[in-house]
C-alpha cells in the first residue's frame, strides 16, 4: 500500500467532512437571520433504520442494563439475545475461558463491534495464532454500563452493510447524549459463594449537560475489577494431571469526554476523546495447557502479564438539508498491546517464556465515513442512502516476527534473521455503498443495496443485498433478506514477515521433520477476502395487547475461509528437501444454518414473560465436517418480569444450553487418537433471580443471585469442555441520577 493511497483516503474523508459546517453557515446567511427554515418531513425512513426492524435485530436498553446489571463486560447481557453465545476465538477450544460474542456460530472474529457507529478494532493488535485464536477478551468492554443508552445487536443480512468483519453480525454500543443536565453514577459488587472463583466490583459515573445555548458536554468514566479464579480451580476435574486455567481476571479504567457544538438547528458537530486501559490478572492460561515454573509463579502471584491501552479522538457531524440528512465522522484509534513475551513455535506457542521482558505491538486505525439519506418520490416513495467509508490499519509489530529460521540456508521468502524483518505492516480499505428503502405499496417495503470495497492487497469486492418486508395483515409481517458479506484478511495473515515454526506438533497431518528441520507457516499477501452469503426468512406477529412473536430461519454459505495451508507451497531448503513451507490459504466452503424464535407475553398488567431460542441445524466445514465454532446445539433464554409496584421490579430468568459437540480432528497435531479428547459438554441450565427498587426519584437499588442452583462446570481442556461455568454468586448495585 503506498503512502499516496493512505493520504488519499484520509483527504477524501476530510473533504467529505469539513465543508459541512460551511454549508450550514451558507444556509444561515441565505435566511438573512430570519426564522429557521422548516424542513419537509421524511416519510420513508432511511435504509439503516428499516434494516433495524429486520428479524435478526435485537435492542438492549439502558433500563435492561439497570434491571439486570452486568458485572463488568456487556457481553454478559448480549449473550441473552437470539442467535448469540459466548465462545473462545476458535473451534479448537484453546483459551476457552476468553469467551467473546459469537453470533450465529460464525465465531468472534466475524463479529464487528461499534461504539456510536464507529469500528472498534483494538483486538486486532493481538497476535493471531496458528489455530486461529487470539489471547484477547475482545472489544466489548471499552464502555462502562452506566454510559450506555442502548445496544443494537444486528444479525444476518442486515449486518452486511457495515462492511468487513460483519459476516456474523454487529454489536453497536450507543452511548448517552448530553441532552439535559445529568449527574449519574452506578456501583456494583458481586461476591461468589466459592472462594476459588473471582468476584467483581466496579464504579462508573456520567455527567453532562448544556454549557451554553450552542455547547454541551458529557464526561464518563469507570473503574472495574474482576478477580481471577484460583490457579487450581480445575485440578480436581482433571485428576491433577494438567492445570487448565480458570477465568483470568481483568482491571478496567475508562475516561471519555465529548463536546457537542450545535452550530445551528440543522447542524451539530461532536468532538470526542477517550482513554481506556485494560490489564489482566493472570490465572495460568497457556495455549496448549503446558504450564512451566514461570507460568505457575505468575499465576500464583496473580501477576499482570498483559495490558491493552486504547486512545481515541474523533469528530462527528450530523446535518439536515432541504434534500435530506447526513452523518459523517473521522476517528483515530490507537492501541498499545503490552505483554510478556511468548513462544512462537510448536507446542510452546502462546506460552509465556519470561517473567520480566515485555514486548509492545502498536496498532493505529483511521476510520472515516460519510452517509447521506435522500428522500425521493420517483415511481414510489423512497429514501436513497449514499455512503463512503475508509479504514486504515497501521501496525508496528516487532514481537510476533521474532521467530527465526532453523538454518541460515533456508528460503522463507523473508529474512531468516528476524532483526532484518520490517516490523511495519498496513492495510487500507475504501468502500462505497448505495441503498434504497422503497415503499412499493403500503404493505411491501424493499431495501436493495450494493457495496463496493477496494482493498490495497486483494483489490475489489462487491457485496449486493436485498431485504424485504411484507405486511400480510395488521398483526403479521413476513420479512426476509439475502446479502453477500465479507471479511478482509487480518494483518498477521497478510504479513510475510510473520513466521511460525514447528518441529512437528504444529505441522499438518502427515508432515513433520525432514533432515532436522520441521514446518514453517508464513503470511500470504495474496489472500482473497472471506465471503459469506447470508440469508434469512421469517415471520413476526404483534398485536395491540402486547403479544409479540418471531420465527426466523437463517442460512449462511461461508467460502474462502482463511486457514493455515495443509499442502506445502515449496521446501524452505529445496536442494535437500528440508523444511516444508506452508502459508495461510483460502480454504474450502462451510455452512451454517439454524432457527431463531422469540415470544413476549403480557400475562397480566404487572407480569410479562419473554423467551427466545436458537437451534443450530448446521455449523461445519463441508470438506471435513468439523464445527466452525463450539456453540450449543440449542439455547433458550427465558425471563419473567413482575412489577407489583411502580418502584419495584422482580426478574426471574433462566438460560438452558444444549450439548456442545467437540471437534473430532485437531487443527494442529493431526487427528485425535485419545477417546477422552472427544468429551462432549452436556446440556445444563443457569437460573438467576434479581430485584430492583426505585428508592426515590434519584436512587435505585438492585440485588440478586446469579446461578441460583449452583450449577458449576469445570474446564478440562479436552473436547468441548473448554470453559468454566461459575457457581452461585450474590450481587448488589446502587445507581443514582440527579
N, C-alpha and C positions, 0 to 999 in steps of 0.2 A: 504494500500500500504506500503510495507516495505521499509526501507531506502536502503536495498541492491538493490532493483529494480531501485530506483532513481539513486543510484550511477552507477548501471549497464548501465542505459540508457545514462547518461552523458558520461561515459567512452567509450561506443560504439560510440557515436557521435564524441568524441575527437579522438578515434582510426581511424575513417574514415577520419578525417580532418587533423591531424597533420603530417602523413607520406608524404603528397603530396609534400611539398617543398623539402624534401629529395629526392623524386623521380625525381624532376626537376633537382636537383644537380647531381644525378647519370647520368641523360641523358646528362647533360652538360659535365661531365667528360668523358663519353663514346665518345663524339665527339672530345675530346682532344683539345678543344678550336678552332676547325675548324668552318666553316660556319654552320649556323643554318640549321638543317635538315628540309626540306620542307615536311609537312605532306600531305598525299593524300587528295584531295578534297572530301568532303562528298556530295554525290549526293542526297540522300534521307534525308530530314530534320528530326530533332528529333520529336517525337510524340507531345511534348508540343507545338512546333511551328506549326505542322499540325493542332492541335486542335484549335489554334488561328485563323485558317481560317474557322472554323465552322460558321454556320449561326447565332448561338447565341453568337457572339462575336463582340464587338464594340471597337474602339480605339479613344480616345480623345488626340489630340496632344498639344504640347506647344503653337503652333500657335493658336489653338482653344481657349486656355486659355487667350491668349493675345487679340484676336479679340473680345471675349465675356467674359470679366473678371468676376470672382466671387467676391461677397462682402467679404466672409470670408471662407466658407466651400465648398469643391469641390463637395459635394452632390448637389449643385445648378446646376452644369453642367452635372453631371452623370444622373440626373433625366430626361434629354432630350434624353437619349438613348432608343432604343426599349425595351419594357418589364420592364422598370424601373419607379417607382414612389417613392414618399416620404410618409411614414406613421408613426404613433406612434407605440410603441412596440407591442401592442396587438389590437385585433379586438373590444375591449370594447371602444376604443377611449380615454381611460384615458391618461392624459398627451399628448393630441393630437398635441400640438404645438412643442413637442420634436420630430420633424419629421426626419426620417432617411431613408437610402436607402433600398428600398423594391423591390426585383426582382421577377417578375412573380407571385406576390401575395403570396409569401411564408413567408413574414414578415422579419423585420430587423434581428431577431435572427438567421435566416438561410442564412445570407449574410456574407461571410468571407472577411475581409479587410486585404490586404497585403501591405507592403511597401518594394519594391525591392524583392518581393517574400517571405518576412518574415511575419508571422502572427502578427496582432495587436490585443491584447486581453484585453486592459485596461477596456473596458466597463463591463467585467465580474466581476469587483470589486464592482459593484453597486448592491445593494440588489434586488433580483428578487421577485416581489410581487405575491400575491395570484392570481391575474388575469393575470399573465404572462407578466407584464410590468416592466420596469426599469426607474428610473428617470435619464436618460442619453441622451446625444446628439449623442452617437455613437462614432465610431472610424475613421471617415472620415476627421478629421480636425487637424491632427497632423503634416502636411507638408505644408508650405507656397506655394502658387500657383507658385511663381517665381522659386522655386526649382524643379518643376515637368517637366520631359521630355515628359511623356505620361501617360495616364491612360487606362488600359485594363479592359473592363467590360465583364465578361465571364458568360454566362447563360447556363442553361440546362446541358446535358450530359458532355460537355467539362469541366464543373466545378468539376465533381466528383473526378478527380484525386488529388484534393487538400485536400481531407480527411474531417475530422469532421468539421461541420459548413458551408459547401459549398453547401448544398442541394438546396438553392435558386440560388446562384451564387457567383462570386468572383469579387472584385474590387481590382486590383493590381496597386498601385501607383508607377511608375518608376521615380526615381529622376535623375537629370542631373549628368553626369560624368565629371571629370576634364580633358577633352581631350586636351584642349588648354587653354592658359591664358585668363581668363574671369573675368570681374568685372561687375556685373549686379545688378539692383535694380528695384523695382516697388512700386508705391504708388497708393492708391485708396481711394476715398471718395464717399459715397452715401448719398444723402440728401433726406429724404422723404418729400412729399408735405404736409402730415398730421402730425402735431406736436405730436400727441399722439402715433405715430409709431416710432420705433427705427431706427436710421441711423447707418452707418458703416464707419470705416476708418481703413486703415492698411498700413504698410510699410514693405517691405521684401528686403533682399539682398542675393546674391550668389557671392562668389569669389572663384577662384580656378585656378589651372594650375600646370605645372611641377615645382618641386623643384630641380631636378637633372635628370640624364639620366634614373634613375630607380624609383624615388619617385615623386609623385604628391599629391596634396591636394585639398580639397573642404570644404568650410565653408558656411553654410547658416543659416539665422535666420529671425525672423519676430516678429512684434508686431501688434496685431489687436484687434479691439473692435467693437462689435455690441451692441448698446444700447437696453435696454428693452422697450417694449411697456408700455404705461401708464396703471397702475393697473385697471382703469375703462374703458378700451377701449371697452369692450363687454357689458357694463352696459345697454346701450340702446337696444341692441339685446335681452337681457333677461328681459327687463322691470324692471331692478333693483332688481329682486328677488334674484339672486345669483350673484357671482362675478367671473365667469370663467376667468382665466388669459389669456393674450395675449402671445406674444413671449417673452421668457426670454432672457436677454442679455448675452453676453459671452466676456471674455477677454482672449486673447491668447498670450503666449510668447514662442518662439521656438528658439532653438540653436542646431546645429548639425555639427559635424566635421568628415571628412573622410581623412585617409591617405592611399594612394594606393602604393603598392610596386610591381613593375614589376620585378620579380626575374630573369626571362629570357623571351625570346619571347613566350614561351609556358605557363608560369605560372605567376599568379598575385594573391596577397593577399590584401584585403581591410580591414582596421581596422576602425571601426566607433563607435562614441559615441554621444548620443543625450540627450537633456533635453527639456521638454515641460511642460508648466503649463497652465491649463485652469480653469478659475473660472467664476461663474455666476454673473449676475446682476438680482436679484430676482424680479419677476413680480407678485408673489402671487399665483402660481400654487399649488394645493393640489391634492391628488389622487382622492378624491371624491367631489371636489368643495365645501368644507365646511370651509370657512375662519373663523379665530378667530382673536382676538385682536392682538395676536402675529404676525399672518400672515399679517394682514393689516399694522401693523407698519413696518415690514420688507420690504414689497412691496413698501410702500410709500417712504421709505428711500433708495430704490434701493440697499439693502444690499447684501453682498456676503454670501450666505448660503452654498455653496459647492465649493470645489476646487479639481481638479484632477491633480496630478503631476506624470509625466511619465519619467523614465530614461531608456536608452538602451545602451548596449555595445554589439558589435558583431564583428565577424571576418568571412570573406568570401573568399574562394579560388576558382579560376577558372583555369582549366588546360586543355592542349591539349597533346595528346599522339599519338603514331603511330596507336593505336587501336581505338581511339575515343576522347571524351572530357568529362569533369566533372565539376560540380558545387557543392560546399559544404559550409555550414555555421553553425555557432553556435551563438545563441543570448540569452542574458539575458534582460528581460524586467521587470522593477519594477514599480508598480503603487501604489500611496498612495491616497486613496479616503477619503477626509476630508469633513464632512458636519455636520450641526446642527442636533441634534438627532430628530427622528421622531417617531410617533406612530407605533405600530406593530400589532394592533388588530382592527378588525371590521371596523366601519365607520371612525375611526381615523387613519387607516393605511396610512402611507406616508405623514401625516400632521406634519409639524414642530411643536414641542411642547415646545421648549425653544429658547430664543434668545441669549443664552450665552454659552451653552455647546456643544462642537464639539466632534464627535466621529471619529475614524480613522479605515479604513479597509486597510490592506496591501495585495497586490497580487504580487507574483513573478512568472514569466513564463520563463521557459527554453525551447527553441526550437532549434533543430538541424536537419540538413538534408544533405544528400549526394546523388547525382544523376549522373549516368554515361550514356552517349549516345554512342552506339557502332554500327557503320555501318557494315552490312554484305551483302554478296552475296550468299545466300543459298536458292535455288529454285527461289527466287525473290530478287531484290534489296530491302533492308530494313534497318531500324535503330532501334535497340533494346534499350530501356531505362530501367535501373535498379535503384531503389531508396530505401532509408531507411530514416525514419523520426521519431523524438522523440519530444513529447510535455509533459512538466510537469507543472502543476498548483499547487501553494502552497499559500494558503490564511490564514491569521490571521485576524479573524473577531470576535471581542468582542462586536460589535454593534448590528448586526442582531439577535443575540441569546439572547437578553435581556428579551424577553417575558417570564414571569413566569407562572406557573400553578395557577389556581384559588383556589386550595385546596391541602394541603400537602398530602392527602391520595390518590391522583390520580396517575395512572401509565402512563407516557407519553413515556416510553422507553428511557428516558433521564432524568437527574436530574430536579426536579421541580424548584429548585433554580438555576437561570441562572449563578450565580457565581461559581457553581460547574461543569459547562459545559466546555468542551475543545474548545477553540476558533480556533484551528488549524484544517484545512482540506486540503487534497491534492488529486490529481488525476494524473495518468501517462498513457500515450498513446504512443505505439510504432507501426509504420506502415512500411510494406514492400510492394513495388509495382513493377510491370513489365508492360511495354507497348511495342508495336511493330508497327512501321509505315511501312507498306508493300505496295510496288508498284506491284500490281497483274498484271496489264497491264499499258500501257501508259495512259489509261483513268480511271482506277479503283484503288483507294487507300483505304486500310483498316487499321484501327488502333484499334486492340483489346487491352484490358488491364485487369489487375487483381490487386486489392489492398487488403492486409490482415492487419487488425489492431488488436492489443491486448490492452485492457483497464483493469486496475487493479481492477475494480469493476464488469463490465459485461462480461469480457472475450474477445472472438474472434468475429470479424465481417469481412465478405467478401464483397467486392464491385467490381463485374465484370463490364466491359463496352465494347462497340463496337461502333466505329464511322466509317463512310464510306463516300467516295466522288466519284462520277462517272461523268466524263465529257461527257455529251451527245453530244454536239457539241463544237466548239471553243468558243462559247459565252454562252452556257447554261450548268450549272452543277447542278446535283442533290446531295443533302447532307442529311445525317441523322445520328442519334445516339441513343443509349439507354445505361443507366448507373444506377447502384444502388448506391445512395449516403446515407450518414448517419450523424447524429449529436449526439455526446455524451451528456448525462445529465450534466447540469451545477452543480457547487459545491453547490449551495443553494438547488437544488432539491435532491442532494445526501446526504446532511448533516442532520443526525438525531437530531442534537442539534439546528437546526433552527426551531423554534416553532412559529406557527401562532395561535392566539386565537380570538374567536369572540363569543359574546353572542347571535348572530342571523343573523346579516347583512351579514356576510361572510360565513354562513352555506349554504350548497346546499339546493335547494327547498325541503320542507317537513321536514327539520331538524331545530331544534332550541334548546332553553334551556330545560334542564331536571334537576329539583332539584336545580335551580340556577346556573348550570354550562352549558355553551354553547358548541361550537365545537372547536376542535383542528385540525390543519394540521401540520404534521411533515415531515421532509425529509425522503427519501427512498433509502437506499444504494443498493437495489436490482433492480433498474430500468434497463431496456434494452434501447439501443440507438433508437432514432427516425430514421425511414427508409423512403427513397423516391426513387421510381423508375421513373426516368426522361427519357422521350422520346421526340424526335423532328424529323421532316422530312420536307424538303422544297426544294426550287429551287432558284438558283441565276443566274442572267443574267448580262453580262458585254460585251461591245463592244469597238472597238478601238476609237470611237468618244466620249467616256467618259460617256455613259449611264450605269447606274448600278441599278439593282433592285433585291430584295429578297422577298420571301414569305415563312413563316415558321409556321407550326402547332406544338404546344408543348402540352404535356400531362404528368402530374405528379400524380402518385398514392402515397399518403402520409400515412404511417402507423406508429403505435406505438407512436403517438404523446403524449408528456408528459403534463399532466394537473392535477389539483387538483382532487382527487378522489371524487366521489359522493355517494359512499356506505361505511359506516363505517367499519373499519377493526376490531374494538372492542370498548368497552367503557373504557374510562380512569379510571372510577370507576365502575368496573364490579359488585361489590356486590350490589350497589344501582342503577345501570343502568344509571349513570350520565356521562356526558362529552363524547359525541361521538368523536371518534378519526379517522381522515382521514389522508391520506398521498398522496404524489404525485404518480400518476399511469400512466402506458402506456395505452392510451385510443384508441378509435376506429379509423377507417380509414377516410381519406379525399381525395378530388380530386381537382386538378387544371388543367385547360386546356385553351388554347387560340390561337390566331393568332398574328403573328408579320409580319410587312411588311416594306420595305424601298425602296426609289426611289431617285436617283440622276440624274438630267437632266441638261446638259450644254446648256442653252437656247441661249447663244451667247458666244463669246470668253471671254467676261468680266462678264458674268452673269450666275450664277448657282443656280438651285433650288433643295433643298434637303427636303425630307419628310420621316418620319417614323410614324408608327401607331401600336397600340397594342389593341386587342379586347379580353377581358376576357370572355370566354364562360362559365367556371365554376370556382368557388372558394368556397368550402363549406365542412363542416364536413358531412359525409354521414349519421350519425345517427341522427343529429339534423337539418341539412340544414343550419346551421349558417355559415357566411363567416369566412374564415381564416384570412383575412386582409381587412381593409377598403380601397380598391382601386377603382378607377373609372371603370365603365363598359368598357369604351374605352378611349384611349389617343392618340392624334395626335400632333406631333411636326413638324413644317414646317418652312423653312427659305429660303430667297432669299439673295444671296451674290453677290454684284455688286462691281467690281474693275475697275473703269473707268481709273485710273492711277496706275502705278506701286507702288506708295506711298500712295494710298488712297483706302480704302475699306468701304463699307456700308452694314450693315446686317439688314434686316427686318425679324423678327421671330414672331411666334405665337405658343401657346400651347392651345389645346382645350381639356378640361376634360369632360368626360361624367358623368352622375349622379353616386352618391355613395349611395348604399343601406345600411341601418343600420342593426345591429343585432336585432332580434326580441325577443331574450331571453338573460338575463344577465348571466355573469359567477358567479357573487355574487349577492345576493339579490333575486334570483329566476326570475320568468317571469316578463317582463314589463307589467304593468297594465294601465299606463297612455298613451293614444294615442299620446300625444305630445312628448313622448320619442322616437317615431318612425320616427323622422324627417329624410327625405332624402336630401342629398346635391345635388342640381340641377346642370345641366351642365353649364359650363362657359368657357370663353376664355381670355387668357392673351396675349397681344401683346407688343412686345419690339422692339426698334429701336436703333441702335448704329453705330458709325463710328470710324474708326481708321486711323491715318495719320502718316506715317513714316517721321518725321521731317528731319532727316539726317541719316547717317549710324548707329548712336548710339541711338537716341531718338525716342520714339514712343508715340503718344498721342491718347487716346481712350476716347470717351464720348458717352453718350446715355441716353435713357429714358426707364425705366422699367415700365411695366403695363401702356402703353400709354393712354389707355382709362379709367383708374382709376376704374377697376373692383374690388371692395373691398368685402370681405366676412368676417363675424364675427362668432366667436365661441359661441355657446350656451351651449355646453356640452351635448346636447341631440342627440340621434340617431347618424347620420353621420356628424352632424355639430360640428366637433371636433377640428377644427383648423382655424386660421385666414389667410386670403389671403391679404397681404399688398397692399395698393393703389399705386398711381403713385409716382415714385422717380426718381432722376436725379443722374447720376454718372459721374465721371471724373477720369481717370487713366493716369499716366505718368510712362513709363518704359524706362530703358536705359541699354545698353550693350556695354562695352568698351574692 
